Amino acid sequence: MNTLAIGLWGCFFGVAAVMLIGAVIAYVRSLRRIAVSAAVSALVSAFFVAAFLGGLPIANPDVLARVLAHISVLTAASLAYLLFTMLGLFKSPESHRRAMVGFAGIALLVGSVGWLLSPLQSLAFATSLGIAFCLAALVTCIGAAMRGDQLAKSAALGVLFLMTGLASISWIALNRQNVPAIIYVVSAASAALYLGLMAWIMWARYEYLLELHKVMAYGPSYDPVTRMRSEAETGHMVGAVFNSFRDEPSPLGIIVMSIANFHMLDKLHGQAAVNVALFVCAGRLRRCIPAQVEMGRLGQDGFVLVMRNCSDSGRLIELARLLTARLAKPLSLNTTGDVSRREAKNTVWIAEIGMGVLRVSNPAVRGSSAIAMGRGMSRTAMSYASRIAWYDYASGEMVELPLVPPA
């Protein structure tokens, strides 16, 4: 095995590790079906490759060939079932059960027939079954792609890589002594490309389900531009938080953010550019906020964040500073309407933000009053060098919060 093949196999196992990490994250977020599919796909593929490259501690070549034959059958059946599931071919739990029984029956039948053959013939027979599964999956993907399924196109390409990798790595297992070096490279590249495509498809599916989860949670008040609560739903969220605050008093942290130059951006480049700016700013916000912070839109040019159990005002202030630094970064706006084109240098835009930060510890304070105060503070903060205004209850005044804390 040459250096290039070793590097490609390293890429393959690296992608498998990333898929496992992603599966854990998806499982934590209650997307268990996607998590299980990603984990099984990564583990089965990695174990198959490790076994066929000589990772099993079996010295007897005949025993090894029979074990690899069974691994090949189980891997082909598992990956085919996962692919069909990912394409949505099984519409009901009953169809899922029938498919599982069918794939298990085929694997058991082929494994049993293999014992009637010699060890190498059994391995070759199992490889043939794996390629047959790949052909069936390829036909299925092409049919789904012709019906308009965009993910099926990538899945079809992934199946081609899988079929190539399966054939080449089986060649290595059948004839380890006389395998050309190019076969190692082809098998490694095909396996890495296959797993990479499957990871991308599962990530696309994961994002779709995550957004669907938000749509189901927010209902018609979901804002597709910022992918968060709309202004109406944000009002309901703030009301619910303050109602629970009165029942169980625990300080709340409020951050209200306003962006001043959306109107000018609309005049210069149109509403499409404003939507892009909103989309990017909201994405930066979502990547920064902790799990316990609620977030939503506020009007056409602002956002509000509510931190429950804000006993430490330092965490609230640090979050405000982090958000200010992230949103103050320039971004390139695509003003052409063609999402496939790179943005031009003359469309660089920087958000003119203001941040109003306050900590509410009095249960008698109304949510609308706290948000209105934060809104006014954010407008005033636009004139500050740090762009952050903090309400100091000790003095009863609004003060500028330095962007960098004093040493």
C-alpha positions as CSV (number, residue, x, y, z in Angstrom):
1,M,0.0,0.0,0.0
2,N,1.5,3.3,-1.1
3,T,1.5,6.7,0.7
4,L,-1.4,8.0,-1.3
5,A,-3.6,5.0,-0.4
6,I,-2.7,5.3,3.2
7,G,-3.6,9.0,3.2
8,L,-7.0,8.3,1.5
9,W,-7.8,5.6,4.0
10,G,-6.9,8.1,6.7
11,C,-9.5,10.4,5.1
12,F,-12.0,7.6,5.1
13,F,-11.6,6.8,8.8
14,G,-11.6,10.6,9.6
15,V,-15.0,11.0,7.9
16,A,-16.3,8.0,9.8
17,A,-15.2,9.6,13.1
18,V,-16.9,12.9,12.2
19,M,-20.1,11.0,11.3
20,L,-20.1,9.4,14.7
21,I,-19.6,12.7,16.4
22,G,-22.5,14.1,14.3
23,A,-24.6,11.1,15.3
24,V,-24.1,11.9,19.0
25,I,-25.1,15.5,18.5
26,A,-28.2,14.5,16.5
27,Y,-29.1,12.0,19.2
28,V,-28.8,14.7,21.9
29,R,-31.2,16.9,19.9
30,S,-33.7,14.1,19.8
31,L,-33.3,13.3,16.1
32,R,-32.7,9.6,16.9
33,R,-33.5,8.1,13.5
34,I,-30.9,10.2,11.8
35,A,-28.4,9.6,14.6
36,V,-28.8,5.8,14.5
37,S,-28.5,5.8,10.7
38,A,-25.4,7.9,10.7
39,A,-23.8,5.9,13.5
40,V,-24.6,2.5,11.9
41,S,-23.4,3.6,8.5
42,A,-20.1,4.9,9.9
43,L,-19.4,1.9,12.1
44,V,-20.4,-0.8,9.6
45,S,-18.4,0.9,6.8
46,A,-15.3,1.3,9.1
47,F,-15.5,-2.3,10.4
48,F,-15.9,-3.6,6.8
49,V,-12.8,-1.8,5.6
50,A,-10.7,-2.7,8.7
51,A,-11.6,-6.3,8.3
52,F,-10.9,-6.5,4.6
53,L,-7.6,-4.7,5.0
54,G,-6.3,-7.4,7.4
55,G,-7.4,-6.0,10.7
56,L,-8.9,-9.3,12.0
57,P,-6.7,-11.4,14.2
58,I,-7.3,-14.6,12.1
59,A,-4.2,-16.4,10.8
60,N,-6.0,-19.3,8.9
61,P,-6.7,-18.0,5.4
62,D,-9.7,-20.3,4.9
63,V,-11.4,-19.2,8.2
64,L,-10.6,-15.6,7.3
65,A,-12.2,-15.9,3.9
66,R,-15.4,-17.3,5.4
67,V,-15.6,-14.6,8.1
68,L,-15.0,-11.9,5.5
69,A,-17.8,-13.4,3.3
70,H,-20.3,-13.1,6.2
71,I,-19.1,-9.6,7.0
72,S,-19.5,-8.6,3.3
73,V,-23.1,-10.0,3.2
74,L,-24.1,-8.2,6.5
75,T,-22.5,-4.9,5.4
76,A,-24.2,-4.9,2.0
77,A,-27.6,-5.7,3.5
78,S,-27.2,-3.0,6.2
79,L,-26.0,-0.2,3.9
80,A,-28.7,-1.0,1.3
81,Y,-31.4,-0.9,4.0
82,L,-30.1,2.4,5.4
83,L,-30.0,3.9,1.9
84,F,-33.5,2.9,1.1
85,T,-34.7,4.2,4.4
86,M,-32.9,7.5,3.8
87,L,-34.6,7.9,0.4
88,G,-38.0,7.4,2.2
89,L,-39.0,4.2,0.4
90,F,-40.6,2.7,3.5
91,K,-43.7,4.7,4.3
92,S,-44.9,2.9,7.4
93,P,-43.6,0.9,10.3
94,E,-45.0,-2.2,8.8
95,S,-43.0,-1.7,5.6
96,H,-39.9,-1.1,7.7
97,R,-40.4,-4.4,9.4
98,R,-40.9,-6.2,6.1
99,A,-37.8,-4.7,4.7
100,M,-35.7,-5.6,7.7
101,V,-37.0,-9.2,7.6
102,G,-36.4,-9.4,3.8
103,F,-32.8,-8.1,4.0
104,A,-32.0,-10.4,7.0
105,G,-33.5,-13.3,5.1
106,I,-31.4,-12.7,2.0
107,A,-28.2,-12.3,4.1
108,L,-29.0,-15.6,5.9
109,L,-29.7,-17.4,2.7
110,V,-26.5,-16.2,1.0
111,G,-24.5,-17.0,4.1
112,S,-25.9,-20.5,4.2
113,V,-25.2,-21.1,0.5
114,G,-21.6,-19.9,1.1
115,W,-20.9,-22.9,3.3
116,L,-21.6,-25.2,0.3
117,L,-18.7,-23.5,-1.6
118,S,-15.0,-23.3,-0.9
119,P,-13.8,-20.4,1.3
120,L,-12.6,-18.2,-1.6
121,Q,-15.7,-19.1,-3.7
122,S,-17.9,-18.1,-0.7
123,L,-16.1,-14.7,-0.5
124,A,-16.5,-14.2,-4.2
125,F,-20.2,-15.1,-4.0
126,A,-20.8,-12.7,-1.1
127,T,-19.1,-10.0,-3.0
128,S,-21.4,-10.7,-6.0
129,L,-24.4,-10.2,-3.7
130,G,-23.0,-6.9,-2.4
131,I,-22.6,-5.7,-6.0
132,A,-26.1,-6.9,-6.8
133,F,-27.4,-4.9,-3.8
134,C,-25.5,-1.8,-5.1
135,L,-27.1,-2.2,-8.6
136,A,-30.6,-2.4,-7.0
137,A,-29.8,0.7,-4.9
138,L,-28.5,2.5,-8.0
139,V,-31.7,1.8,-10.0
140,T,-33.7,2.9,-7.0
141,C,-31.7,6.2,-6.7
142,I,-32.0,6.9,-10.4
143,G,-35.8,6.4,-10.2
144,A,-36.1,8.7,-7.2
145,A,-33.9,11.3,-8.9
146,M,-36.1,11.2,-12.0
147,R,-39.1,11.9,-9.7
148,G,-37.4,15.1,-8.5
149,D,-35.6,13.9,-5.3
150,Q,-32.4,16.1,-5.3
151,L,-30.7,14.0,-2.6
152,A,-31.2,10.9,-4.8
153,K,-28.8,12.2,-7.3
154,S,-26.0,12.4,-4.8
155,A,-27.0,9.0,-3.4
156,A,-26.7,7.5,-6.9
157,L,-23.2,8.9,-7.2
158,G,-22.4,7.5,-3.7
159,V,-23.7,4.0,-4.7
160,L,-21.3,4.1,-7.7
161,F,-18.4,4.8,-5.4
162,L,-19.6,2.1,-3.0
163,M,-19.8,-0.5,-5.8
164,T,-16.3,0.5,-7.0
165,G,-14.9,0.3,-3.5
166,L,-16.6,-3.0,-2.8
167,A,-15.2,-4.6,-6.0
168,S,-11.7,-3.3,-5.5
169,I,-11.4,-4.1,-1.8
170,S,-12.8,-7.6,-2.4
171,W,-10.1,-8.0,-5.1
172,I,-7.5,-7.2,-2.4
173,A,-9.0,-9.7,0.0
174,L,-9.2,-12.4,-2.7
175,N,-5.6,-12.0,-4.0
176,R,-3.5,-10.0,-1.5
177,Q,-0.1,-11.0,-3.0
178,N,-0.7,-9.9,-6.6
179,V,-2.7,-6.7,-6.3
180,P,-1.6,-3.7,-8.3
181,A,-0.9,-0.6,-6.3
182,I,-3.5,1.4,-8.2
183,I,-6.3,-0.9,-6.8
184,Y,-5.4,0.2,-3.2
185,V,-5.7,3.8,-4.3
186,V,-9.0,3.2,-6.2
187,S,-10.5,1.3,-3.2
188,A,-9.4,4.0,-0.7
189,A,-10.6,6.9,-2.9
190,S,-14.0,5.2,-3.6
191,A,-14.6,4.4,0.0
192,A,-13.7,7.9,1.2
193,L,-15.9,9.5,-1.5
194,Y,-18.8,7.2,-0.7
195,L,-18.7,7.9,3.0
196,G,-18.3,11.6,2.4
197,L,-21.3,11.7,0.2
198,M,-23.4,9.8,2.7
199,A,-22.3,12.2,5.4
200,W,-23.3,15.1,3.3
201,I,-26.7,13.5,2.5
202,M,-27.4,12.8,6.1
203,W,-26.4,16.3,7.1
204,A,-28.8,17.7,4.5
205,R,-31.5,15.4,6.0
206,Y,-30.5,16.5,9.5
207,E,-30.9,20.2,8.7
208,Y,-34.2,19.6,7.1
209,L,-35.5,17.7,10.1
210,L,-34.1,20.4,12.5
211,E,-35.9,23.1,10.6
212,L,-39.1,21.0,10.4
213,H,-38.8,20.7,14.2
214,K,-38.7,24.5,14.5
215,V,-41.7,24.9,12.2
216,M,-43.7,22.4,14.2
217,A,-42.8,24.2,17.4
218,Y,-43.4,27.8,16.2
219,G,-46.3,27.0,13.8
220,P,-47.2,29.7,11.3
221,S,-45.1,32.2,13.3
222,Y,-41.9,30.6,12.1
223,D,-39.7,33.1,10.1
224,P,-38.0,31.3,7.3
225,V,-35.5,34.1,6.6
226,T,-33.9,34.1,10.0
227,R,-35.0,30.5,10.9
228,M,-36.2,31.6,14.3
229,R,-39.4,32.9,15.9
230,S,-41.3,35.7,14.2
231,E,-42.1,39.0,16.0
232,A,-45.5,37.7,17.0
233,E,-44.2,34.4,18.3
234,T,-41.3,36.2,20.1
235,G,-44.0,38.2,22.0
236,H,-45.6,35.0,23.1
237,M,-42.2,33.6,24.2
238,V,-41.4,36.8,26.2
239,G,-44.9,36.6,27.9
240,A,-44.4,33.0,28.8
241,V,-41.0,33.6,30.2
242,F,-42.1,36.5,32.4
243,N,-45.2,34.6,33.6
244,S,-43.0,31.7,34.8
245,F,-40.6,34.4,36.2
246,R,-43.4,35.6,38.5
247,D,-44.2,32.1,39.7
248,E,-40.5,31.2,40.3
249,P,-38.6,34.4,40.7
250,S,-35.1,34.1,39.3
251,P,-33.3,37.0,37.6
252,L,-33.7,37.3,33.8
253,G,-31.1,38.6,31.4
254,I,-32.4,40.6,28.5
255,I,-30.4,41.6,25.4
256,V,-32.1,43.6,22.7
257,M,-30.2,44.2,19.5
258,S,-31.1,46.7,16.8
259,I,-29.5,47.1,13.4
260,A,-29.6,50.6,12.0
261,N,-28.6,50.3,8.3
262,F,-31.1,47.8,7.0
263,H,-33.2,50.7,5.5
264,M,-30.2,52.1,3.7
265,L,-29.3,48.6,2.4
266,D,-32.8,48.2,1.1
267,K,-32.6,51.5,-0.8
268,L,-29.2,50.7,-2.3
269,H,-29.6,47.0,-3.2
270,G,-33.2,46.0,-2.6
271,Q,-35.1,43.7,-0.3
272,A,-33.2,40.6,-1.5
273,A,-30.0,42.0,0.0
274,V,-31.8,42.8,3.3
275,N,-33.0,39.2,3.4
276,V,-29.4,37.9,2.9
277,A,-28.1,40.3,5.7
278,L,-30.9,39.1,8.0
279,F,-30.1,35.4,7.2
280,V,-26.4,35.8,7.9
281,C,-26.9,37.9,11.1
282,A,-29.4,35.4,12.4
283,G,-27.0,32.5,11.6
284,R,-24.2,34.2,13.5
285,L,-26.6,34.7,16.5
286,R,-27.7,31.1,16.5
287,R,-24.1,29.8,16.5
288,C,-23.2,32.0,19.5
289,I,-26.0,31.7,22.0
290,P,-26.0,29.1,24.8
291,A,-28.7,26.5,25.0
292,Q,-30.6,28.1,27.8
293,V,-31.1,31.4,26.0
294,E,-34.4,32.0,24.1
295,M,-34.2,34.1,20.9
296,G,-36.5,35.7,18.4
297,R,-37.0,38.6,16.0
298,L,-38.0,42.0,17.2
299,G,-39.6,44.2,14.5
300,Q,-37.9,44.4,11.1
301,D,-34.5,45.3,12.3
302,G,-33.9,43.7,15.6
303,F,-33.5,40.6,17.8
304,V,-34.2,39.9,21.4
305,L,-32.5,37.3,23.6
306,V,-33.8,36.2,27.0
307,M,-31.5,34.4,29.5
308,R,-33.2,32.4,32.2
309,N,-31.7,32.1,35.7
310,C,-29.3,34.9,35.1
311,S,-27.9,35.0,38.6
312,D,-24.5,36.1,37.3
313,S,-24.6,39.3,35.3
314,G,-21.1,38.6,34.1
315,R,-22.3,35.8,31.8
316,L,-24.9,38.2,30.3
317,I,-22.3,40.9,29.7
318,E,-19.8,38.4,28.2
319,L,-22.5,37.1,25.8
320,A,-23.3,40.7,24.8
321,R,-19.7,41.4,24.0
322,L,-19.4,38.2,22.1
323,L,-22.4,38.9,20.0
324,T,-21.2,42.5,19.3
325,A,-17.9,41.2,18.1
326,R,-19.5,38.5,15.8
327,L,-22.1,40.7,14.2
328,A,-19.7,43.6,13.7
329,K,-17.7,41.4,11.2
330,P,-18.2,42.4,7.5
331,L,-20.1,40.1,5.3
332,S,-20.4,39.9,1.5
333,L,-23.9,40.3,0.1
334,N,-25.0,38.5,-3.0
335,T,-27.1,41.1,-4.8
336,T,-27.3,39.4,-8.2
337,G,-30.1,37.0,-7.3
338,D,-28.0,34.1,-8.5
339,V,-27.0,32.0,-5.4
340,S,-24.4,30.0,-7.4
341,R,-22.2,33.1,-8.0
342,R,-19.5,34.4,-5.8
343,E,-20.2,37.8,-4.3
344,A,-18.4,40.8,-5.6
345,K,-16.0,42.8,-3.5
346,N,-18.1,46.0,-3.7
347,T,-21.0,44.3,-1.8
348,V,-19.2,44.1,1.5
349,W,-21.6,45.2,4.3
350,I,-21.1,45.8,8.0
351,A,-24.1,45.8,10.4
352,E,-24.5,49.0,12.4
353,I,-25.6,47.5,15.6
354,G,-26.7,48.7,19.0
355,M,-27.1,46.4,22.0
356,G,-29.3,47.1,25.1
357,V,-28.5,44.8,28.0
358,L,-30.4,44.7,31.3
359,R,-31.0,42.3,34.1
360,V,-34.5,42.0,35.5
361,S,-34.9,40.8,39.1
362,N,-38.2,42.3,40.1
363,P,-41.2,40.0,39.3
364,A,-43.5,43.0,39.0
365,V,-41.8,44.2,35.8
366,R,-43.8,43.5,32.7
367,G,-42.2,41.7,29.8
368,S,-43.3,44.4,27.3
369,S,-41.8,47.2,29.5
370,A,-38.5,45.3,29.8
371,I,-38.3,44.8,26.0
372,A,-39.3,48.4,25.3
373,M,-36.5,49.6,27.7
374,G,-34.0,47.3,26.0
375,R,-35.1,48.6,22.6
376,G,-34.6,52.2,23.6
377,M,-31.2,51.3,25.1
378,S,-30.1,49.6,21.9
379,R,-31.0,52.7,19.8
380,T,-28.9,54.9,22.2
381,A,-26.0,52.3,22.1
382,M,-25.5,53.0,18.4
383,S,-23.8,56.2,19.4
384,Y,-21.4,54.5,21.8
385,A,-18.0,53.3,20.8
386,S,-18.6,49.8,22.2
387,R,-22.2,49.7,20.8
388,I,-23.4,48.2,24.2
389,A,-25.7,50.0,26.7
390,W,-26.1,48.6,30.2
391,Y,-28.7,49.6,32.7
392,D,-27.1,50.2,36.1
393,Y,-29.7,49.7,38.8
394,A,-27.4,51.2,41.5
395,S,-27.4,54.6,39.8
396,G,-30.7,54.2,38.0
397,E,-29.0,55.2,34.7
398,M,-28.0,53.8,31.4
399,V,-24.2,53.6,31.0
400,E,-21.9,52.5,28.2
401,L,-20.5,49.1,28.7
402,P,-16.8,48.9,27.5
403,L,-16.3,46.4,24.7
404,V,-13.1,45.1,26.4
405,P,-13.3,44.8,30.2
406,P,-10.6,46.9,32.0
407,A,-7.5,45.0,33.1
